[in-house]
Amino acid sequence: MGVFQMIREVFQLDNLHCPSCVTRIERAVNGMPGVTAARLAFAAGRLTVEYDETRTSSQAIADAVGRLGYPARSLRPEKGV
């Protein structure tokens, strides 16, 4: 088994209008290779994602969320979680 580095990263999302957005975004991000957890705090507009940086990237996550219509920008990655 290879060595991997887990990252916990928080993204600020724009254009959240209703709680159903939460389900849509969490389902999409949780389905990405390398993502172990994705949780969206609707009121704050913050998506917390834990992922293996050898299988996906911050940019890939932001792009996936952006394709759903919710621009995302990284606030703070934490390595070694």
PyRosetta script that sets phi, psi and omega in degrees:
from pyrosetta import init, pose_from_sequence

init()
pose = pose_from_sequence("MGVFQMIREVFQLDNLHCPSCVTRIERAVNGMPGVTAARLAFAAGRLTVEYDETRTSSQAIADAVGRLGYPARSLRPEKGV")
pose.set_psi(1, 138.4)
pose.set_omega(1, -177.0)
pose.set_phi(2, -79.6)
pose.set_psi(2, 165.5)
pose.set_omega(2, 177.4)
pose.set_phi(3, -83.8)
pose.set_psi(3, 136.2)
pose.set_omega(3, 177.7)
pose.set_phi(4, -134.8)
pose.set_psi(4, 160.9)
pose.set_omega(4, -179.2)
pose.set_phi(5, -122.3)
pose.set_psi(5, 115.9)
pose.set_omega(5, 178.0)
pose.set_phi(6, -81.3)
pose.set_psi(6, 139.4)
pose.set_omega(6, -180.0)
pose.set_phi(7, -122.8)
pose.set_psi(7, 140.7)
pose.set_omega(7, 167.7)
pose.set_phi(8, -114.8)
pose.set_psi(8, 122.1)
pose.set_omega(8, -176.0)
pose.set_phi(9, -131.7)
pose.set_psi(9, 140.9)
pose.set_omega(9, 178.5)
pose.set_phi(10, -109.3)
pose.set_psi(10, 132.4)
pose.set_omega(10, 178.5)
pose.set_phi(11, -116.9)
pose.set_psi(11, 139.4)
pose.set_omega(11, 171.9)
pose.set_phi(12, -93.3)
pose.set_psi(12, 127.3)
pose.set_omega(12, -178.2)
pose.set_phi(13, -110.0)
pose.set_psi(13, 145.3)
pose.set_omega(13, 175.9)
pose.set_phi(14, -110.9)
pose.set_psi(14, 163.1)
pose.set_omega(14, 174.6)
pose.set_phi(15, 72.8)
pose.set_psi(15, 20.2)
pose.set_omega(15, 175.3)
pose.set_phi(16, -77.5)
pose.set_psi(16, 124.2)
pose.set_omega(16, -175.9)
pose.set_phi(17, -116.8)
pose.set_psi(17, -24.5)
pose.set_omega(17, -176.1)
pose.set_phi(18, -152.6)
pose.set_psi(18, 160.4)
pose.set_omega(18, -179.3)
pose.set_phi(19, -60.7)
pose.set_psi(19, -23.0)
pose.set_omega(19, 179.1)
pose.set_phi(20, -67.1)
pose.set_psi(20, -21.1)
pose.set_omega(20, 174.7)
pose.set_phi(21, -60.2)
pose.set_psi(21, -36.0)
pose.set_omega(21, -178.1)
pose.set_phi(22, -58.4)
pose.set_psi(22, -50.9)
pose.set_omega(22, -178.6)
pose.set_phi(23, -61.0)
pose.set_psi(23, -44.9)
pose.set_omega(23, -178.6)
pose.set_phi(24, -60.0)
pose.set_psi(24, -46.9)
pose.set_omega(24, -177.4)
pose.set_phi(25, -70.3)
pose.set_psi(25, -48.3)
pose.set_omega(25, -179.3)
pose.set_phi(26, -59.7)
pose.set_psi(26, -42.0)
pose.set_omega(26, -179.8)
pose.set_phi(27, -61.7)
pose.set_psi(27, -44.6)
pose.set_omega(27, -178.5)
pose.set_phi(28, -65.0)
pose.set_psi(28, -46.4)
pose.set_omega(28, -176.5)
pose.set_phi(29, -71.8)
pose.set_psi(29, -41.4)
pose.set_omega(29, 178.4)
pose.set_phi(30, -63.1)
pose.set_psi(30, -22.1)
pose.set_omega(30, 178.8)
pose.set_phi(31, -85.3)
pose.set_psi(31, -3.2)
pose.set_omega(31, -179.6)
pose.set_phi(32, -77.9)
pose.set_psi(32, 141.6)
pose.set_omega(32, 176.1)
pose.set_phi(33, -58.1)
pose.set_psi(33, 134.1)
pose.set_omega(33, 176.9)
pose.set_phi(34, 90.6)
pose.set_psi(34, -14.6)
pose.set_omega(34, 179.3)
pose.set_phi(35, -84.0)
pose.set_psi(35, 126.5)
pose.set_omega(35, 178.8)
pose.set_phi(36, -101.9)
pose.set_psi(36, -21.7)
pose.set_omega(36, 178.2)
pose.set_phi(37, -162.6)
pose.set_psi(37, 141.0)
pose.set_omega(37, 173.9)
pose.set_phi(38, -141.9)
pose.set_psi(38, 125.6)
pose.set_omega(38, -179.6)
pose.set_phi(39, -132.4)
pose.set_psi(39, 131.6)
pose.set_omega(39, -178.2)
pose.set_phi(40, -114.0)
pose.set_psi(40, 123.6)
pose.set_omega(40, 173.8)
pose.set_phi(41, -92.2)
pose.set_psi(41, 103.5)
pose.set_omega(41, -173.6)
pose.set_phi(42, -57.0)
pose.set_psi(42, -51.9)
pose.set_omega(42, -174.9)
pose.set_phi(43, -60.0)
pose.set_psi(43, -37.1)
pose.set_omega(43, -178.9)
pose.set_phi(44, -88.1)
pose.set_psi(44, -18.0)
pose.set_omega(44, -176.8)
pose.set_phi(45, 68.8)
pose.set_psi(45, 31.2)
pose.set_omega(45, -177.4)
pose.set_phi(46, -116.1)
pose.set_psi(46, 127.2)
pose.set_omega(46, 178.9)
pose.set_phi(47, -106.0)
pose.set_psi(47, 121.1)
pose.set_omega(47, 176.5)
pose.set_phi(48, -104.5)
pose.set_psi(48, 125.8)
pose.set_omega(48, -176.2)
pose.set_phi(49, -127.1)
pose.set_psi(49, 133.3)
pose.set_omega(49, 171.6)
pose.set_phi(50, -109.5)
pose.set_psi(50, 128.5)
pose.set_omega(50, -175.4)
pose.set_phi(51, -152.2)
pose.set_psi(51, 160.2)
pose.set_omega(51, 177.1)
pose.set_phi(52, -89.3)
pose.set_psi(52, 113.4)
pose.set_omega(52, -175.5)
pose.set_phi(53, -68.7)
pose.set_psi(53, -9.0)
pose.set_omega(53, 174.7)
pose.set_phi(54, -84.0)
pose.set_psi(54, -10.4)
pose.set_omega(54, -177.4)
pose.set_phi(55, -114.6)
pose.set_psi(55, -21.4)
pose.set_omega(55, 176.5)
pose.set_phi(56, -153.4)
pose.set_psi(56, 178.8)
pose.set_omega(56, -176.3)
pose.set_phi(57, -140.2)
pose.set_psi(57, 165.3)
pose.set_omega(57, 175.6)
pose.set_phi(58, -56.1)
pose.set_psi(58, -44.2)
pose.set_omega(58, -178.5)
pose.set_phi(59, -65.3)
pose.set_psi(59, -39.8)
pose.set_omega(59, 179.1)
pose.set_phi(60, -63.3)
pose.set_psi(60, -39.6)
pose.set_omega(60, 178.6)
pose.set_phi(61, -66.8)
pose.set_psi(61, -47.5)
pose.set_omega(61, 178.6)
pose.set_phi(62, -60.4)
pose.set_psi(62, -39.9)
pose.set_omega(62, 179.0)
pose.set_phi(63, -65.1)
pose.set_psi(63, -42.7)
pose.set_omega(63, -179.7)
pose.set_phi(64, -62.6)
pose.set_psi(64, -43.4)
pose.set_omega(64, 179.0)
pose.set_phi(65, -68.0)
pose.set_psi(65, -40.0)
pose.set_omega(65, 178.1)
pose.set_phi(66, -61.3)
pose.set_psi(66, -37.8)
pose.set_omega(66, 178.0)
pose.set_phi(67, -64.7)
pose.set_psi(67, -23.3)
pose.set_omega(67, 176.8)
pose.set_phi(68, -80.5)
pose.set_psi(68, -8.4)
pose.set_omega(68, 178.8)
pose.set_phi(69, 102.5)
pose.set_psi(69, 15.0)
pose.set_omega(69, -178.5)
pose.set_phi(70, -124.8)
pose.set_psi(70, 93.3)
pose.set_omega(70, 179.3)
pose.set_phi(71, -54.7)
pose.set_psi(71, 135.1)
pose.set_omega(71, -176.5)
pose.set_phi(72, -128.6)
pose.set_psi(72, 140.3)
pose.set_omega(72, 174.3)
pose.set_phi(73, -134.2)
pose.set_psi(73, 141.7)
pose.set_omega(73, -177.8)
pose.set_phi(74, -72.0)
pose.set_psi(74, 138.5)
pose.set_omega(74, 176.8)
pose.set_phi(75, -104.0)
pose.set_psi(75, -42.0)
pose.set_omega(75, -178.5)
pose.set_phi(76, -167.8)
pose.set_psi(76, 111.0)
pose.set_omega(76, 173.9)
pose.set_phi(77, -83.8)
pose.set_psi(77, 145.0)
pose.set_omega(77, 176.0)
pose.set_phi(78, -125.8)
pose.set_psi(78, 118.8)
pose.set_omega(78, 179.5)
pose.set_phi(79, -86.1)
pose.set_psi(79, 153.9)
pose.set_omega(79, 172.7)
pose.set_phi(80, 76.4)
pose.set_psi(80, 34.0)
pose.set_omega(80, 179.2)
pose.set_phi(81, -88.3)
pose.dump_pdb("model.pdb")
